[in-house]
Amino acid sequence: MQWTFENFKPKLENLTPEVREKALQIAHQLMEKGGISEEKAISEAIVKAEEWFYDLEG
């Protein structure tokens, strides 16, 4: 199933395109594993995507 996370658009709009895309990828992975709400998945995904981006930047 492909989640769109439309309800969380305001949280995602503040991210750079790279971080937004990575956050959506992570959120989809979390949702596929199950046992997590969309809200929790997107919140965790944003944090992980930001960490990923900062690691890239060095």
SEFIZA-3560 file (N, C-alpha, C; in Angstrom, 3 decimals):
REM SEFIZA-3560
<numar><xx>0.849</xx><yy>-1.192</yy><zz>0.000</zz><atom>N</atom></numar>
<numar><xx>0.000</xx><yy>0.000</yy><zz>0.000</zz><atom>CA</atom></numar>
<numar><xx>0.888</xx><yy>1.247</yy><zz>0.000</zz><atom>C</atom></numar>
<numar><xx>0.471</xx><yy>2.237</yy><zz>-0.745</zz><atom>N</atom></numar>
<numar><xx>1.225</xx><yy>3.487</yy><zz>-0.825</zz><atom>CA</atom></numar>
<numar><xx>0.515</xx><yy>4.552</yy><zz>0.023</zz><atom>C</atom></numar>
<numar><xx>1.137</xx><yy>4.984</yy><zz>1.108</zz><atom>N</atom></numar>
<numar><xx>0.568</xx><yy>6.020</yy><zz>1.955</zz><atom>CA</atom></numar>
<numar><xx>0.945</xx><yy>7.384</yy><zz>1.398</zz><atom>C</atom></numar>
<numar><xx>0.010</xx><yy>8.318</yy><zz>1.469</zz><atom>N</atom></numar>
<numar><xx>0.274</xx><yy>9.647</yy><zz>0.925</zz><atom>CA</atom></numar>
<numar><xx>0.629</xx><yy>10.660</yy><zz>2.004</zz><atom>C</atom></numar>
<numar><xx>0.201</xx><yy>10.427</yy><zz>3.220</zz><atom>N</atom></numar>
<numar><xx>0.491</xx><yy>11.304</yy><zz>4.343</zz><atom>CA</atom></numar>
<numar><xx>0.007</xx><yy>12.741</yy><zz>4.083</zz><atom>C</atom></numar>
<numar><xx>-1.088</xx><yy>12.862</yy><zz>3.361</zz><atom>N</atom></numar>
<numar><xx>-1.647</xx><yy>14.185</yy><zz>3.040</zz><atom>CA</atom></numar>
<numar><xx>-1.992</xx><yy>14.990</yy><zz>4.289</zz><atom>C</atom></numar>
<numar><xx>-2.416</xx><yy>14.330</yy><zz>5.347</zz><atom>N</atom></numar>
<numar><xx>-2.774</xx><yy>15.043</yy><zz>6.586</zz><atom>CA</atom></numar>
<numar><xx>-1.568</xx><yy>15.705</yy><zz>7.243</zz><atom>C</atom></numar>
<numar><xx>-0.379</xx><yy>15.325</yy><zz>6.830</zz><atom>N</atom></numar>
<numar><xx>0.836</xx><yy>15.843</yy><zz>7.454</zz><atom>CA</atom></numar>
<numar><xx>1.588</xx><yy>16.784</yy><zz>6.531</zz><atom>C</atom></numar>
<numar><xx>0.918</xx><yy>17.268</yy><zz>5.510</zz><atom>N</atom></numar>
<numar><xx>1.542</xx><yy>18.156</yy><zz>4.539</zz><atom>CA</atom></numar>
<numar><xx>2.220</xx><yy>19.370</yy><zz>5.188</zz><atom>C</atom></numar>
<numar><xx>1.585</xx><yy>20.034</yy><zz>6.173</zz><atom>N</atom></numar>
<numar><xx>2.259</xx><yy>21.194</yy><zz>6.803</zz><atom>CA</atom></numar>
<numar><xx>3.602</xx><yy>20.837</yy><zz>7.426</zz><atom>C</atom></numar>
<numar><xx>3.710</xx><yy>19.656</yy><zz>8.036</zz><atom>N</atom></numar>
<numar><xx>4.987</xx><yy>19.248</yy><zz>8.631</zz><atom>CA</atom></numar>
<numar><xx>6.033</xx><yy>19.005</yy><zz>7.549</zz><atom>C</atom></numar>
<numar><xx>5.596</xx><yy>18.477</yy><zz>6.420</zz><atom>N</atom></numar>
<numar><xx>6.519</xx><yy>18.130</yy><zz>5.346</zz><atom>CA</atom></numar>
<numar><xx>6.933</xx><yy>19.336</yy><zz>4.515</zz><atom>C</atom></numar>
<numar><xx>6.077</xx><yy>20.340</yy><zz>4.422</zz><atom>N</atom></numar>
<numar><xx>6.368</xx><yy>21.509</yy><zz>3.593</zz><atom>CA</atom></numar>
<numar><xx>7.570</xx><yy>22.300</yy><zz>4.090</zz><atom>C</atom></numar>
<numar><xx>7.871</xx><yy>22.217</yy><zz>5.374</zz><atom>N</atom></numar>
<numar><xx>8.982</xx><yy>22.972</yy><zz>5.947</zz><atom>CA</atom></numar>
<numar><xx>10.341</xx><yy>22.317</yy><zz>5.689</zz><atom>C</atom></numar>
<numar><xx>10.340</xx><yy>21.140</yy><zz>5.092</zz><atom>N</atom></numar>
<numar><xx>11.578</xx><yy>20.412</yy><zz>4.846</zz><atom>CA</atom></numar>
<numar><xx>12.112</xx><yy>20.710</yy><zz>3.456</zz><atom>C</atom></numar>
<numar><xx>13.412</xx><yy>20.549</yy><zz>3.299</zz><atom>N</atom></numar>
<numar><xx>13.986</xx><yy>20.677</yy><zz>1.956</zz><atom>CA</atom></numar>
<numar><xx>13.483</xx><yy>19.497</yy><zz>1.124</zz><atom>C</atom></numar>
<numar><xx>13.504</xx><yy>19.624</yy><zz>-0.192</zz><atom>N</atom></numar>
<numar><xx>13.002</xx><yy>18.519</yy><zz>-1.035</zz><atom>CA</atom></numar>
<numar><xx>13.692</xx><yy>17.182</yy><zz>-0.769</zz><atom>C</atom></numar>
<numar><xx>15.008</xx><yy>17.205</yy><zz>-0.532</zz><atom>N</atom></numar>
<numar><xx>15.738</xx><yy>15.972</yy><zz>-0.280</zz><atom>CA</atom></numar>
<numar><xx>15.304</xx><yy>15.318</yy><zz>1.029</zz><atom>C</atom></numar>
<numar><xx>15.175</xx><yy>16.137</yy><zz>2.067</zz><atom>N</atom></numar>
<numar><xx>14.777</xx><yy>15.620</yy><zz>3.377</zz><atom>CA</atom></numar>
<numar><xx>13.324</xx><yy>15.151</yy><zz>3.324</zz><atom>C</atom></numar>
<numar><xx>12.471</xx><yy>15.874</yy><zz>2.643</zz><atom>N</atom></numar>
<numar><xx>11.056</xx><yy>15.485</yy><zz>2.508</zz><atom>CA</atom></numar>
<numar><xx>10.947</xx><yy>14.119</yy><zz>1.834</zz><atom>C</atom></numar>
<numar><xx>11.680</xx><yy>13.932</yy><zz>0.742</zz><atom>N</atom></numar>
<numar><xx>11.631</xx><yy>12.655</yy><zz>0.019</zz><atom>CA</atom></numar>
<numar><xx>12.133</xx><yy>11.513</yy><zz>0.895</zz><atom>C</atom></numar>
<numar><xx>13.234</xx><yy>11.748</yy><zz>1.611</zz><atom>N</atom></numar>
<numar><xx>13.784</xx><yy>10.718</yy><zz>2.495</zz><atom>CA</atom></numar>
<numar><xx>12.808</xx><yy>10.418</yy><zz>3.627</zz><atom>C</atom></numar>
<numar><xx>12.182</xx><yy>11.448</yy><zz>4.182</zz><atom>N</atom></numar>
<numar><xx>11.208</xx><yy>11.255</yy><zz>5.264</zz><atom>CA</atom></numar>
<numar><xx>10.035</xx><yy>10.405</yy><zz>4.778</zz><atom>C</atom></numar>
<numar><xx>9.565</xx><yy>10.657</yy><zz>3.581</zz><atom>N</atom></numar>
<numar><xx>8.461</xx><yy>9.859</yy><zz>3.044</zz><atom>CA</atom></numar>
<numar><xx>8.889</xx><yy>8.410</yy><zz>2.837</zz><atom>C</atom></numar>
<numar><xx>10.105</xx><yy>8.196</yy><zz>2.366</zz><atom>N</atom></numar>
<numar><xx>10.608</xx><yy>6.827</yy><zz>2.196</zz><atom>CA</atom></numar>
<numar><xx>10.645</xx><yy>6.102</yy><zz>3.538</zz><atom>C</atom></numar>
<numar><xx>11.174</xx><yy>6.771</yy><zz>4.543</zz><atom>N</atom></numar>
<numar><xx>11.284</xx><yy>6.166</yy><zz>5.872</zz><atom>CA</atom></numar>
<numar><xx>9.900</xx><yy>5.904</yy><zz>6.449</zz><atom>C</atom></numar>
<numar><xx>8.991</xx><yy>6.853</yy><zz>6.312</zz><atom>N</atom></numar>
<numar><xx>7.636</xx><yy>6.692</yy><zz>6.831</zz><atom>CA</atom></numar>
<numar><xx>6.935</xx><yy>5.507</yy><zz>6.167</zz><atom>C</atom></numar>
<numar><xx>7.111</xx><yy>5.354</yy><zz>4.873</zz><atom>N</atom></numar>
<numar><xx>6.518</xx><yy>4.216</yy><zz>4.168</zz><atom>CA</atom></numar>
<numar><xx>7.073</xx><yy>2.897</yy><zz>4.713</zz><atom>C</atom></numar>
<numar><xx>8.371</xx><yy>2.853</yy><zz>4.960</zz><atom>N</atom></numar>
<numar><xx>8.982</xx><yy>1.643</yy><zz>5.508</zz><atom>CA</atom></numar>
<numar><xx>8.413</xx><yy>1.331</yy><zz>6.887</zz><atom>C</atom></numar>
<numar><xx>8.262</xx><yy>2.361</yy><zz>7.715</zz><atom>N</atom></numar>
<numar><xx>7.719</xx><yy>2.162</yy><zz>9.056</zz><atom>CA</atom></numar>
<numar><xx>6.277</xx><yy>1.658</yy><zz>8.998</zz><atom>C</atom></numar>
<numar><xx>5.486</xx><yy>2.208</yy><zz>8.088</zz><atom>N</atom></numar>
<numar><xx>4.089</xx><yy>1.797</yy><zz>7.963</zz><atom>CA</atom></numar>
<numar><xx>3.988</xx><yy>0.357</yy><zz>7.461</zz><atom>C</atom></numar>
<numar><xx>4.882</xx><yy>-0.036</yy><zz>6.569</zz><atom>N</atom></numar>
<numar><xx>4.855</xx><yy>-1.403</yy><zz>6.054</zz><atom>CA</atom></numar>
<numar><xx>5.180</xx><yy>-2.424</yy><zz>7.139</zz><atom>C</atom></numar>
<numar><xx>6.027</xx><yy>-2.040</yy><zz>8.084</zz><atom>N</atom></numar>
<numar><xx>6.355</xx><yy>-2.936</yy><zz>9.191</zz><atom>CA</atom></numar>
<numar><xx>5.134</xx><yy>-3.133</yy><zz>10.095</zz><atom>C</atom></numar>
<numar><xx>4.292</xx><yy>-2.105</yy><zz>10.178</zz><atom>N</atom></numar>
<numar><xx>3.079</xx><yy>-2.195</yy><zz>10.983</zz><atom>CA</atom></numar>
<numar><xx>3.303</xx><yy>-1.840</yy><zz>12.440</zz><atom>C</atom></numar>
<numar><xx>2.197</xx><yy>-1.745</yy><zz>13.160</zz><atom>N</atom></numar>
<numar><xx>2.262</xx><yy>-1.466</yy><zz>14.588</zz><atom>CA</atom></numar>
<numar><xx>2.563</xx><yy>-0.023</yy><zz>14.926</zz><atom>C</atom></numar>
<numar><xx>2.347</xx><yy>0.881</yy><zz>13.984</zz><atom>N</atom></numar>
<numar><xx>2.640</xx><yy>2.287</yy><zz>14.203</zz><atom>CA</atom></numar>
<numar><xx>1.590</xx><yy>3.125</yy><zz>13.478</zz><atom>C</atom></numar>
<numar><xx>1.210</xx><yy>4.224</yy><zz>14.084</zz><atom>N</atom></numar>
<numar><xx>0.234</xx><yy>5.110</yy><zz>13.454</zz><atom>CA</atom></numar>
<numar><xx>0.914</xx><yy>5.975</yy><zz>12.400</zz><atom>C</atom></numar>
<numar><xx>0.130</xx><yy>6.531</yy><zz>11.499</zz><atom>N</atom></numar>
<numar><xx>0.705</xx><yy>7.419</yy><zz>10.484</zz><atom>CA</atom></numar>
<numar><xx>1.398</xx><yy>8.601</yy><zz>11.134</zz><atom>C</atom></numar>
<numar><xx>0.776</xx><yy>9.158</yy><zz>12.173</zz><atom>N</atom></numar>
<numar><xx>1.350</xx><yy>10.331</yy><zz>12.843</zz><atom>CA</atom></numar>
<numar><xx>2.720</xx><yy>9.999</yy><zz>13.452</zz><atom>C</atom></numar>
<numar><xx>2.796</xx><yy>8.875</yy><zz>14.122</zz><atom>N</atom></numar>
<numar><xx>4.062</xx><yy>8.453</yy><zz>14.737</zz><atom>CA</atom></numar>
<numar><xx>5.096</xx><yy>8.153</yy><zz>13.649</zz><atom>C</atom></numar>
<numar><xx>4.664</xx><yy>7.508</yy><zz>12.577</zz><atom>N</atom></numar>
<numar><xx>5.581</xx><yy>7.164</yy><zz>11.488</zz><atom>CA</atom></numar>
<numar><xx>6.171</xx><yy>8.419</yy><zz>10.858</zz><atom>C</atom></numar>
<numar><xx>5.342</xx><yy>9.406</yy><zz>10.590</zz><atom>N</atom></numar>
<numar><xx>5.846</xx><yy>10.614</yy><zz>9.926</zz><atom>CA</atom></numar>
<numar><xx>6.733</xx><yy>11.408</yy><zz>10.876</zz><atom>C</atom></numar>
<numar><xx>6.390</xx><yy>11.439</yy><zz>12.151</zz><atom>N</atom></numar>
<numar><xx>7.222</xx><yy>12.168</yy><zz>13.122</zz><atom>CA</atom></numar>
<numar><xx>8.606</xx><yy>11.529</yy><zz>13.241</zz><atom>C</atom></numar>
<numar><xx>8.639</xx><yy>10.210</yy><zz>13.373</zz><atom>N</atom></numar>
<numar><xx>9.918</xx><yy>9.509</yy><zz>13.460</zz><atom>CA</atom></numar>
<numar><xx>10.708</xx><yy>9.653</yy><zz>12.161</zz><atom>C</atom></numar>
<numar><xx>10.005</xx><yy>9.575</yy><zz>11.047</zz><atom>N</atom></numar>
<numar><xx>10.655</xx><yy>9.655</yy><zz>9.742</zz><atom>CA</atom></numar>
<numar><xx>11.297</xx><yy>11.018</yy><zz>9.522</zz><atom>C</atom></numar>
<numar><xx>10.638</xx><yy>12.075</yy><zz>9.956</zz><atom>N</atom></numar>
<numar><xx>11.202</xx><yy>13.420</yy><zz>9.802</zz><atom>CA</atom></numar>
<numar><xx>12.503</xx><yy>13.538</yy><zz>10.595</zz><atom>C</atom></numar>
<numar><xx>12.486</xx><yy>13.054</yy><zz>11.819</zz><atom>N</atom></numar>
<numar><xx>13.695</xx><yy>13.112</yy><zz>12.650</zz><atom>CA</atom></numar>
<numar><xx>14.829</xx><yy>12.320</yy><zz>11.995</zz><atom>C</atom></numar>
<numar><xx>14.525</xx><yy>11.100</yy><zz>11.547</zz><atom>N</atom></numar>
<numar><xx>15.555</xx><yy>10.263</yy><zz>10.932</zz><atom>CA</atom></numar>
<numar><xx>16.061</xx><yy>10.864</yy><zz>9.624</zz><atom>C</atom></numar>
<numar><xx>15.170</xx><yy>11.456</yy><zz>8.842</zz><atom>N</atom></numar>
<numar><xx>15.572</xx><yy>12.071</yy><zz>7.573</zz><atom>CA</atom></numar>
<numar><xx>16.462</xx><yy>13.286</yy><zz>7.813</zz><atom>C</atom></numar>
<numar><xx>16.145</xx><yy>14.073</yy><zz>8.834</zz><atom>N</atom></numar>
<numar><xx>16.988</xx><yy>15.225</yy><zz>9.155</zz><atom>CA</atom></numar>
<numar><xx>18.367</xx><yy>14.767</yy><zz>9.614</zz><atom>C</atom></numar>
<numar><xx>18.415</xx><yy>13.702</yy><zz>10.416</zz><atom>N</atom></numar>
<numar><xx>19.702</xx><yy>13.156</yy><zz>10.847</zz><atom>CA</atom></numar>
<numar><xx>20.494</xx><yy>12.655</yy><zz>9.639</zz><atom>C</atom></numar>
<numar><xx>19.800</xx><yy>11.974</yy><zz>8.726</zz><atom>N</atom></numar>
<numar><xx>20.429</xx><yy>11.480</yy><zz>7.495</zz><atom>CA</atom></numar>
<numar><xx>21.046</xx><yy>12.638</yy><zz>6.717</zz><atom>C</atom></numar>
<numar><xx>20.296</xx><yy>13.727</yy><zz>6.581</zz><atom>N</atom></numar>
<numar><xx>20.765</xx><yy>14.882</yy><zz>5.827</zz><atom>CA</atom></numar>
<numar><xx>21.981</xx><yy>15.525</yy><zz>6.488</zz><atom>C</atom></numar>
<numar><xx>21.935</xx><yy>15.682</yy><zz>7.809</zz><atom>N</atom></numar>
<numar><xx>23.062</xx><yy>16.289</yy><zz>8.512</zz><atom>CA</atom></numar>
<numar><xx>24.300</xx><yy>15.400</yy><zz>8.437</zz><atom>C</atom></numar>
<numar><xx>24.109</xx><yy>14.082</yy><zz>8.427</zz><atom>N</atom></numar>
<numar><xx>25.245</xx><yy>13.169</yy><zz>8.270</zz><atom>CA</atom></numar>
<numar><xx>25.876</xx><yy>13.333</yy><zz>6.886</zz><atom>C</atom></numar>
<numar><xx>25.054</xx><yy>13.573</yy><zz>5.876</zz><atom>N</atom></numar>
<numar><xx>25.570</xx><yy>13.793</yy><zz>4.523</zz><atom>CA</atom></numar>
<numar><xx>26.401</xx><yy>15.067</yy><zz>4.450</zz><atom>C</atom></numar>
<numar><xx>25.932</xx><yy>16.079</yy><zz>5.146</zz><atom>N</atom></numar>
<numar><xx>26.589</xx><yy>17.383</yy><zz>5.128</zz><atom>CA</atom></numar>
<numar><xx>27.918</xx><yy>17.357</yy><zz>5.884</zz><atom>C</atom></numar>
<numar><xx>28.041</xx><yy>16.420</yy><zz>6.807</zz><atom>N</atom></numar>
<numar><xx>29.283</xx><yy>16.287</yy><zz>7.566</zz><atom>CA</atom></numar>
<numar><xx>29.297</xx><yy>17.179</yy><zz>8.705</zz><atom>C</atom></numar>
//
